[in-house]
Amino acid sequence: TANTGEFYEGEWSHDTDKGTYKVKGDKITIYWLDGDVTDNIRFRIEGNKLYLEFIDGYYSETFVYKRLQ
């Protein structure tokens, strides 16, 4: 389950998506329940942080998640 939020132009939006994933090497492929597939994600774990790098041609974006335990 992916729960996301975004603050854009002064307003918050929230979204929840569900699916499954497979890991191979340093890549994650996500199979969403709506039929979409996300296969351009590279990841790494450093300490209590998970880095997800989304790559699409010349564009890339990295998300950092921190373990709260």
N, C-alpha and C positions, 0 to 999 in steps of 0.2 A: 504494500500500500504506500503510495506517495501522497503526502499531504503537503501542499505548497501554498505559499502566500507571496504576494507581490505588492509593493507600494508604488503606484504609478500615478502621476499627475494628481497627487493629493488624496488618492483613494486606495484602500486595501481590497484585493481580490483573493479569494481562497479557492482551492481546487483539490479534489481527492480523486486519484486514479488507482486502479488495481491491475495487477498482472503478475507474471512470473519472470524469472531471469536466469541466464546461464553465464557462467564465468569461464573464460578460456585465456590463460596467460594473464595479461594486464588489461583485458577488454571485458566489458559487460554488455550483453545483449538483453534488452527488455522486450517481452512479448505482452503487450497490453491487452486487457480483456475486450476492448473495442476493436481488436484486429490490427492495430498499428504495431510496428516494430521499431525500436530505437536501437541501432547497432553501431553508433559512432561515439561510444563512450570508452575512455581510458581511465583507469583508476589506480590509486596507490594509497596505502595506509602508512601513516607516520605517527607513532605513539597513539594518542586517543583521537586522531583526526583521520577522516576519510576524504580524499580529494577525488572528485569526478570531473574529468575534462571532456566536454562535448566538442567534437570537431566536425565542421561542415565546410569543406572546401577551404576558403581563405579565412573563415571565421572560427574562432574557438572561444569557449567560455568555461571557466572553472568554478565549481561549487565546492565549498569546504563544510563538512559536517563534523561536529564535535560530540564525542560520547559524553553523556551527562552523568554517568554513574560515578 
